Amino acid sequence: MLKGYLLAFFTIMMWSLNLIYSAHLAGALTPVQISFYRWFIALIIMLPFFFKNLKTDWTALKKHWLLILIMALSGISGINYFIYHAGYTASPTDMSLISILGPIFLIIISAQAISLVQILGISITVFGVLLIILDGNFANLTNFNFVPGDVFMLGSALLFASYSLSQRKLPEAVHSSSLLLSAIGLSTLFFTPGFIYQFSLAKTLTLGYEVWIILFILGFANSFLAYLCWDNAVPKIGTLAAGSLYYTMPIFTMFFSYIFLNQAPDFIKIIGIAVISLGILLIIYPQFKHK
């Protein structure tokens, strides 16, 4: 079980960098182009390592084509594409507020039994996230203005729940790497027509070395490694724990902001970190209590 938590934490740490990467890529590439490059790079990296598993599992994979399609459309293609689109009209604060709904949607649609202590833990965790996002001023909630980008963020939250729930149905006889490779291959195909069309309109596409570095990191760490870890973590720790750990993303974001941008967290954010940690402990405590 500990391995599952470590894998989940690593995944969320990688995903917490997505917004930073997206901000750098927004002026250079469209959402379709970012998505295509990200998954194409991940596909090229994975193929040499896992092609043998894919070949072995091919017959079983064809039987689970619907699950692979759901994985590709939801967690692989849809979530990030929706986030890239949301950034055009939605503010970072609004996007963060709506993203809170993802783990809540996951808990609802998973129909997993939860105790009163865990419900309290979820409430405390969400409160801690709000503390960080709103900087302790809950009056900022009145400044929420619904824009088209918010619809994309709602869609992203629902897709997060759908993708995480699909991990409960992964066939044990099939390598998780084969499932992920298949889903990433499909995602690359989804974005190929749009990429070719946009490339034909642009005629030339010159990207700086910084953009290529970010795209490689997105493809390798944030896609290949992160999704492989998440797909292995969710079956080990369950959807409830996985959803609750997702709320540590603001903590990792603040950590990286301090390391790379020298932005130290203020007192309110430190309190928010403590509140989130307390809530998560309440959520996952029953798992360790009954172990």
DRENTIVEX-557631 format. One record per residue: residue in three letters; y, z, x of N, C-alpha, C in turn. Coordinates in pm, whole numbers, plus 50000, padded with zeros to 5 digits. Each point is the difference from the previous one (the first is absolute). Layout:
> Ala,Y,Z,X,Y,Z,X,Y,Z,X
...
This chain:
> Met,49879,50000,50082,50121,50000,49918,50127,50000,50086
> Leu,49996,50075,50111,50115,50006,50089,50034,49861,50054
> Lys,49896,49922,50030,50022,49863,50048,50075,49918,49896
> Gly,49966,50020,49872,50068,49927,49894,50148,50033,49994
> Tyr,50034,50127,50018,50141,50040,49998,50075,49944,50120
> Leu,49936,49999,50116,50065,49945,50119,50026,49851,49983
> Leu,49903,49929,49942,50017,49856,49976,50115,49975,49901
> Ala,50006,50083,49894,50105,49984,49900,50138,50028,50060
> Phe,50010,50105,50081,50128,50032,50064,50045,49887,50093
> Phe,49906,49943,50073,50035,49890,50090,50054,49882,49920
> Thr,49933,49969,49889,50043,49889,49915,50142,50021,49949
> Ile,50027,50118,49947,50132,50028,49943,50106,49999,50109
> Met,49963,50046,50119,50094,49994,50112,50039,49856,50030
> Met,49903,49910,49998,50027,49858,50025,50083,49940,49887
> Trp,49963,50031,49876,50073,49945,49886,50143,50051,49992
> Ser,50026,50117,50054,50137,50055,49995,50098,49916,50080
> Leu,49947,49917,50089,50086,49913,50081,50033,49868,49930
> Asn,49936,49974,49886,50017,49871,49933,50146,49971,49963
> Leu,50068,50102,49945,50139,49979,49958,50089,49969,50119
> Ile,49972,50063,50114,50079,49972,50121,49976,49857,50046
> Tyr,49875,49958,50001,49968,49863,50039,50062,49899,49904
> Ser,49989,50030,49870,50051,49907,49898,50150,49977,50015
> Ala,50072,50106,50036,50145,49988,50018,50033,49904,50114
> His,49920,50002,50107,50023,49912,50114,49964,49856,49968
> Leu,49901,49981,49912,49951,49865,49971,50073,49933,49885
> Ala,50074,50079,49920,50060,49948,49877,50091,49881,50025
> Gly,50077,50002,50106,50094,49890,50025,49936,49879,50064
> Ala,49879,50019,50056,49936,49891,50073,49896,49926,49919
> Leu,49932,50070,49908,49890,49941,49926,50006,50038,49853
> Thr,49942,49917,49915,49991,50029,49857,49878,50091,49977
> Pro,49991,50062,49882,49881,50082,49971,49869,49923,50014
> Val,49998,49874,49958,49879,49919,50012,49964,49978,50147
> Gln,50102,49970,50082,49975,49976,50142,49953,50127,50071
> Ile,50063,50113,49968,49958,50128,50060,49855,50029,49964
> Ser,49968,49982,49872,49864,50029,49953,49898,49908,50066
> Phe,50033,49871,50007,49906,49906,50062,49974,50035,50145
> Tyr,50106,50017,50076,49983,50032,50142,49923,50130,50018
> Arg,50031,50100,49921,49936,50131,50013,49849,49988,49982
> Trp,49957,49936,49892,49857,49994,49971,49928,49896,50085
> Phe,50068,49894,50038,49939,49900,50088,49972,50061,50137
> Ile,50097,50077,50051,49981,50066,50129,49885,50101,49991
> Ala,49997,50077,49891,49892,50097,49982,49864,49929,49994
> Leu,49996,49885,49932,49875,49924,49986,49952,49951,50137
> Ile,50091,49946,50080,49965,49948,50132,49950,50112,50091
> Ile,50061,50118,49988,49959,50114,50083,49861,50050,49959
> Met,49974,50004,49870,49875,50057,49950,49879,49910,50020
> Leu,50019,49870,49988,49886,49907,50002,49907,50017,50120
> Pro,50051,50007,50123,49907,50013,50114,49918,50128,49997
> Phe,50057,50106,49943,49932,50129,50000,49899,50015,49886
> Phe,50032,49941,49885,49920,50029,49881,49936,49878,49935
> Phe,50005,49886,50068,49940,49880,49941,49849,50018,49984
> Lys,49937,50068,50094,49856,50024,49992,49965,50081,49876
> Asn,50080,50106,49972,49978,50080,49879,50022,49915,49875
> Leu,50104,49917,50004,50030,49914,49886,49884,49905,49971
> Lys,49942,49944,50104,49888,49907,49985,49878,50072,49942
> Thr,49976,50123,50049,49887,50079,49951,50016,50038,49853
> Asp,50124,50033,49961,50026,50050,49865,50036,49890,49900
> Trp,49998,49874,50042,50054,49893,49918,49935,49991,49861
> Thr,49868,50013,49994,49931,49993,49871,50044,50113,49908
> Ala,50011,50121,50055,50042,50116,49919,50147,49987,49960
> Leu,50081,49944,50089,50143,49984,49970,50021,49908,49880
> Lys,49919,49895,49991,50014,49907,49887,49970,50069,49867
> Lys,49914,50101,50003,49969,50074,49878,50117,50091,49959
> His,50083,50037,50096,50112,50091,49973,50133,49925,50012
> Trp,50001,49872,49963,50121,49919,50016,50117,50053,49917
> Leu,49971,50058,49883,50108,50050,49916,50070,50120,50065
> Leu,49922,50089,50061,50058,50115,50069,50086,49954,50117
> Ile,49952,49902,50074,50076,49947,50114,50129,49936,49952
> Leu,49993,49929,49888,50119,49936,49944,50102,50105,49959
> Ile,49953,50109,49938,50090,50109,49960,50065,50062,50123
> Met,49921,50023,50105,50054,50056,50123,50108,49908,50058
> Ala,49972,49869,49999,50093,49904,50058,50130,49991,49920
> Leu,49987,49995,49867,50118,49984,49915,50083,50127,49993
> Ser,49936,50116,50008,50073,50126,49984,50050,50054,50133
> Gly,49913,50065,50074,50044,50070,50120,50033,49912,50117
> Ile,49937,49883,50011,50025,49915,50116,50123,49911,49977
> Ser,49998,49922,49894,50110,49905,49976,50116,50063,49924
> Gly,49968,50057,49883,50103,50036,49904,50095,50110,50042
> Ile,49946,50112,50050,50085,50117,50028,50116,49965,50092
> Asn,49968,49944,50115,50104,49973,50099,50093,49887,49957
> Tyr,49944,49898,49934,50084,49891,49952,50102,50051,49899
> Phe,49956,50089,49910,50090,50058,49901,50109,50085,50068
> Ile,49961,50075,50102,50097,50082,50071,50104,49913,50070
> Tyr,49954,49890,50064,50094,49911,50066,50101,49942,49901
> His,49951,49966,49879,50089,49945,49897,50094,50108,49944
> Ala,49949,50119,49983,50081,50109,49942,50123,50027,50085
> Gly,49985,49986,50132,50110,50032,50091,50123,49913,49982
> Tyr,49987,49886,49931,50114,49913,49979,50102,50059,49903
> Thr,49952,50077,49900,50092,50050,49898,49995,50152,49983
> Ala,49888,50063,50037,49987,50145,49981,50047,50074,50126
> Ser,50064,50113,49981,50045,50081,50113,49880,50073,50060
> Pro,50009,50039,50128,49889,50076,50062,49967,50127,49924
> Thr,50103,50067,49944,49976,50123,49924,49920,49972,49875
> Asp,50040,49897,49926,49928,49963,49879,49857,49960,50031
> Met,49981,49925,50108,49866,49958,50039,49913,50121,50032
> Ser,50059,50097,50069,49925,50121,50037,49963,50080,49876
> Leu,50093,50010,49905,49974,50076,49878,49885,49939,49920
> Ile,50000,49869,49988,49897,49933,49921,49865,50005,50072
> Ser,50003,49995,50134,49874,50003,50075,49924,50131,49979
> Ile,50070,50105,49956,49935,50128,49971,49895,49983,49891
> Leu,50021,49902,49912,49911,49982,49886,49862,49948,50040
> Gly,49989,49937,50117,49873,49941,50043,49884,50098,49998
> Pro,50009,50112,50073,49890,50097,49997,49978,50061,49861
> Ile,50108,50013,49921,49985,50055,49865,49921,49902,49913
> Phe,50033,49871,50010,49924,49897,49929,49852,50005,50042
> Leu,49977,50021,50130,49864,50005,50052,49921,50115,49935
> Ile,50063,50116,49990,49934,50116,49941,49970,49975,49853
> Ile,50094,49934,49930,49983,49975,49857,49886,49902,49974
> Ile,50000,49886,50068,49901,49897,49970,49863,50032,50058
> Ser,49995,50092,50099,49870,50036,50056,49923,50094,49908
> Ala,50073,50063,49906,49938,50092,49904,49921,50110,50070
> Gln,50049,50040,50118,49933,50106,50076,50042,50136,49947
> Ala,49903,50089,49983,50030,50135,49952,50078,50077,50104
> Ile,50110,50062,49958,50081,50078,50093,50025,50139,49940
> Ser,50010,50097,50090,50020,50138,49957,50148,50029,49981
> Leu,50030,50116,49941,50140,50042,49982,50069,50018,50134
> Val,49925,50050,50099,50057,50018,50133,50040,49865,50060
> Gln,49916,49899,49980,50030,49867,50052,50117,49936,49927
> Ile,50010,50024,49868,50116,49951,49924,50127,50063,50053
> Leu,49994,50130,50029,50114,50069,50059,50033,49940,50136
> Gly,49895,49970,50079,50021,49940,50131,50067,49864,49992
> Ile,49958,49919,49903,50062,49868,49980,50147,50015,49965
> Ser,50030,50094,49909,50139,50023,49958,50086,50045,50118
> Ile,49947,50092,50079,50074,50050,50116,50024,49888,50103
> Thr,49897,49917,50021,50011,49890,50095,50107,49901,49958
> Val,49998,49962,49873,50101,49906,49949,50140,50060,50013
> Phe,50013,50130,49973,50129,50068,50015,50048,49992,50144
> Gly,49908,50021,50095,50036,49992,50141,50046,49862,50041
> Val,49931,49896,49947,50040,49862,50029,50139,49973,49944
> Leu,50026,50047,49879,50132,49982,49939,50108,50070,50080
> Leu,49969,50117,50053,50096,50071,50085,50045,49912,50117
> Ile,49902,49935,50062,50031,49916,50117,50076,49875,49959
> Ile,49950,49930,49897,50062,49874,49958,50144,50022,49952
> Leu,50021,50106,49920,50131,50025,49940,50087,50091,50085
> Asp,49947,50037,50117,50075,50088,50091,50041,50130,49933
> Gly,49914,50050,49912,50023,50128,49935,50094,49996,49882
> Asn,50059,49885,49972,50095,49987,49890,49934,49924,49885
> Phe,49944,50072,49904,49928,49936,49890,50094,49931,49902
> Ala,50129,50023,50016,50096,49928,49917,50000,49851,50033
> Asn,49947,49966,50118,49993,49859,50040,49905,49921,49910
> Leu,49915,50071,49927,49910,49930,49907,50079,49926,49892
> Thr,50118,50050,49969,50083,49935,49898,50059,49868,50049
> Asn,49993,49978,50133,50054,49876,50057,49897,49887,50003
> Phe,49882,50027,49945,49895,49899,50000,50038,49888,49905
> Asn,50016,49878,50052,50033,49882,49920,49883,49903,50006
> Phe,49941,49973,49884,49882,49914,49996,50038,49856,50033
> Val,49935,49943,50101,50026,49863,50044,49865,49927,50008
> Pro,50002,49866,50014,49873,49926,50006,49906,50048,50110
> Gly,50056,50044,50112,49915,50049,50109,49917,50120,49961
> Asp,50049,50079,49907,49926,50118,49955,49871,49959,49928
> Val,50003,49884,49934,49879,49951,49933,49893,49969,50105
> Phe,50044,49939,50111,49906,49972,50109,49944,50128,50059
> Met,50083,50105,50010,49952,50127,50054,49900,50066,49905
> Leu,50026,49989,49869,49903,50052,49903,49866,49927,50014
> Gly,50010,49868,50016,49879,49921,50020,49927,50041,50128
> Ser,50077,50028,50104,49941,50043,50127,49928,50134,49984
> Ala,50060,50091,49922,49938,50131,49978,49868,49985,49924
> Leu,49998,49912,49901,49877,49977,49923,49892,49934,50086
> Leu,50043,49908,50087,49904,49933,50086,49941,50095,50104
> Phe,50083,50094,50047,49949,50102,50093,49888,50079,49933
> Ala,50022,50038,49876,49898,50076,49927,49873,49917,49980
> Ser,50018,49873,49964,49885,49913,49977,49919,49979,50128
> Tyr,50069,49978,50109,49931,49977,50127,49923,50125,50043
> Ser,50066,50115,49995,49934,50124,50042,49880,50032,49912
> Leu,50013,49970,49871,49889,50025,49908,49882,49908,50030
> Ser,50030,49879,50044,49892,49906,50031,49914,50048,50116
> Gln,50057,50088,50084,49924,50052,50114,49881,50084,49955
> Arg,50008,50056,49879,49889,50081,49948,49880,49913,49965
> Lys,50023,49871,49985,49894,49910,49955,49944,49916,50114
> Leu,50040,50030,50124,49951,49921,50112,49849,50016,50015
> Pro,49928,49890,50009,49854,50009,50017,49964,50057,50137
> Glu,49914,50099,50003,49965,50066,50125,49923,49908,50094
> Ala,49928,49904,49945,49918,49913,50083,50083,49897,50078
> Val,50126,49985,49965,50087,49901,50064,50096,50070,50095
> His,50018,49942,50118,50095,50057,50096,50142,49996,49941
> Ser,50073,50109,50017,50138,50003,49951,50086,49895,50071
> Ser,49965,49971,50125,50075,49899,50075,49981,49861,49938
> Ser,49881,49972,49947,49974,49871,49936,50080,49985,49871
> Leu,50006,50108,49922,50079,49999,49877,50148,49977,50030
> Leu,50050,50074,50099,50141,49987,50035,50031,49862,50055
> Leu,49913,49950,50086,50021,49867,50056,50002,49894,49891
> Ser,49910,50012,49903,49997,49905,49888,50128,50006,49920
> Ala,50047,50123,49971,50122,50017,49921,50122,49948,50075
> Ile,50005,50023,50130,50113,49950,50080,49996,49848,50008
> Gly,49879,49943,50009,49987,49855,50001,50053,49939,49871
> Leu,49965,50061,49887,50051,49953,49871,50152,50013,49992
> Ser,50052,50113,50048,50145,50022,49997,50073,49895,50082
> Thr,49944,49964,50114,50060,49896,50083,50005,49868,49924
> Leu,49891,49969,49930,49996,49877,49920,50103,50003,49887
> Phe,50020,50116,49937,50096,50012,49892,50140,49959,50046
> Phe,50037,50043,50119,50136,49979,50048,50018,49868,50075
> Thr,49890,49931,50031,50009,49876,50078,50080,49890,49930
> Pro,49977,49970,49870,50079,49894,49935,50150,50029,50002
> Gly,50038,50125,49966,50141,50035,50000,50060,49992,50139
> Phe,49922,50041,50100,50049,49994,50138,50023,49855,50043
> Ile,49904,49913,49969,50013,49858,50038,50120,49938,49930
> Tyr,50019,50033,49871,50113,49945,49925,50133,50045,50060
> Gln,50013,50130,50028,50125,50051,50056,50023,49947,50142
> Phe,49892,49986,50075,50011,49946,50135,50048,49856,49997
> Ser,49952,49923,49900,50041,49860,49988,50147,49987,49964
> Leu,50051,50097,49923,50141,49999,49964,50088,50036,50119
> Ala,49952,50096,50079,50079,50046,50115,49994,49901,50116
> Lys,49896,49917,50003,49979,49901,50105,49968,50067,50134
> Thr,50089,50085,50047,49974,50072,50125,50010,50150,49974
> Leu,49922,50076,50073,50000,50145,49984,49990,50063,50139
> Thr,50115,50046,50048,50006,50059,50134,50008,50151,49987
> Leu,49903,50068,50056,49995,50145,49991,50014,50060,50140
> Gly,50079,50107,50009,50018,50069,50126,49877,50081,50038
> Tyr,49995,50042,50126,49883,50075,50046,49987,50133,49929
> Glu,50113,50062,49958,49993,50127,49928,49930,49983,49866
> Val,50028,49889,49932,49936,49973,49871,49850,49983,50019
> Trp,49960,49927,50104,49857,49979,50026,49930,50131,50034
> Ile,50068,50088,50072,49942,50131,50034,49976,50080,49873
> Ile,50101,50001,49910,49987,50074,49875,49887,49942,49914
> Leu,49993,49867,49995,49894,49936,49921,49862,50033,50056
> Phe,49989,50005,50132,49871,50036,50060,49962,50144,49966
> Ile,50098,50090,50007,49974,50140,49966,49959,50012,49854
> Leu,50070,49926,49912,49966,50000,49858,49856,49952,49979
> Gly,49965,49893,50069,49867,49944,49983,49890,50087,50059
> Phe,50027,50061,50116,49897,50078,50068,49994,50144,49949
> Ala,50108,50076,50018,49998,50143,49967,50012,50027,49851
> Asn,50101,49938,49935,50028,50030,49860,49904,49931,49903
> Ser,49932,49898,50045,49909,49927,49911,49855,50023,50039
> Phe,49959,49947,50114,49861,50012,50042,49956,50146,50015
> Leu,50063,50076,50088,49958,50138,50025,50024,50090,49879
> Ala,50120,49992,49943,50036,50091,49891,49911,49982,49878
> Tyr,49981,49876,49958,49919,49976,49880,49853,50032,50024
> Leu,49951,49974,50120,49861,50035,50030,49980,50151,49994
> Cys,50099,50074,50052,49993,50146,49995,50009,50051,49856
> Trp,50090,49942,49920,50018,50044,49861,49874,49971,49918
> Asp,49940,49882,50022,49879,49965,49925,49884,50093,50033
> Asn,50000,50056,50118,49895,50095,50038,50036,50143,49960
> Ala,50129,50029,49988,50044,50136,49969,49983,50035,49853
> Val,50039,49909,49909,49999,50030,49857,49861,50040,49949
> Pro,49892,49927,50035,49868,50045,49952,49960,50137,50055
> Lys,50053,50037,50115,49963,50128,50062,50073,50119,49938
> Ile,50128,49983,49967,50080,50114,49953,50033,49992,49852
> Gly,49977,49885,49937,50027,49987,49857,50140,49950,49970
> Thr,50019,49946,49880,50128,49940,49963,50111,50104,49984
> Leu,49966,50120,49953,50102,50104,49980,50061,50042,50133
> Ala,49916,50028,50098,50050,50041,50131,50074,49885,50068
> Ala,49946,49879,49989,50065,49885,50062,50138,49977,49940
> Gly,50008,50011,49867,50129,49982,49934,50101,50106,50042
> Ser,49954,50124,50016,50092,50107,50038,50049,49984,50143
> Leu,49911,49952,50089,50041,49981,50140,50103,49889,50013
> Tyr,50004,49909,49903,50099,49892,50001,50142,50057,50001
> Tyr,50014,50122,49945,50132,50062,49994,50049,50051,50135
> Thr,49916,49991,50103,50047,50037,50134,50079,49887,50065
> Met,50009,49886,49934,50069,49886,50059,50146,50031,50037
> Pro,50077,50072,49912,50137,50034,50041,50005,50086,50126
> Ile,49897,50082,50021,49995,50084,50119,49984,49914,50124
> Phe,49908,49905,49994,49981,49909,50114,50124,49914,50022
> Thr,50065,49957,49891,50120,49919,50012,50110,50077,50072
> Met,50017,50127,49966,50100,50082,50068,49964,50021,50147
> Phe,49871,50015,50027,49955,50019,50137,50035,49878,50085
> Phe,49968,49882,49948,50028,49878,50075,50151,49973,50010
> Ser,50075,50039,49897,50146,49985,50005,50059,50087,50112
> Tyr,49939,50117,50018,50045,50089,50108,49962,49944,50137
> Ile,49878,49947,50011,49953,49947,50129,50074,49874,50040
> Phe,50012,49904,49906,50056,49869,50034,50150,49988,49974
> Leu,50051,50074,49901,50141,49987,49963,50081,50125,50029
> Asn,49934,50102,50054,50067,50126,50034,50068,50063,49879
> Gln,49937,49987,49882,50053,50058,49877,49922,50127,49968
> Ala,50055,50114,50038,49932,50127,49978,50008,50039,49853
> Pro,49890,50052,49942,50002,50041,49859,50088,50123,49979
> Asp,50072,50003,49887,50084,50115,49971,49916,50110,49933
> Phe,50067,50109,49964,49930,50117,49946,49926,49968,49871
> Ile,50064,49924,49911,49938,49965,49872,49871,49922,50022
> Lys,50001,49906,50094,49881,49919,50026,49887,50085,50060
> Ile,50036,50096,50082,49899,50091,50056,49936,50083,49888
> Ile,50083,50045,49906,49949,50072,49883,49908,49909,49920
> Gly,50040,49874,49984,49918,49903,49928,49864,49981,50065
> Ile,49998,49994,50133,49873,49987,50074,49909,50119,49971
> Ala,50059,50120,50002,49922,50122,49974,49944,50000,49858
> Val,50082,49956,49903,49957,49998,49859,49887,49899,49982
> Ile,50014,49880,50059,49895,49898,49991,49870,50052,50059
> Ser,50010,50065,50115,49880,50053,50067,49930,50104,49914
> Leu,50080,50087,49936,49942,50101,49911,49929,49935,49882
> Gly,50063,49901,49939,49940,49932,49886,49869,49932,50035
> Ile,49997,49932,50115,49879,49930,50042,49887,50099,50029
> Leu,50034,50113,50060,49898,50103,50026,49937,50049,49869
> Leu,50082,50016,49896,49948,50042,49870,49908,49894,49939
> Ile,50033,49873,50026,49920,49892,49942,49864,49988,50067
> Ile,49999,50009,50132,49875,49977,50073,49919,50127,50023
> Tyr,50059,50117,49973,49931,50127,50025,49863,50010,49932
> Pro,49987,49959,49872,49868,50011,49935,49889,49925,50072
> Gln,50034,49887,50068,49898,49926,50072,49940,50082,50112
> Phe,50086,50072,50073,49953,50080,50112,49939,50132,49952
> Lys,50048,50048,49886,49950,50127,49944,49854,49988,49961
> His,49965,49885,49943,49863,49980,49951,49910,49927,50097
> Lys,50050,49982,50118,49921,49925,50099,49886,50088,50050
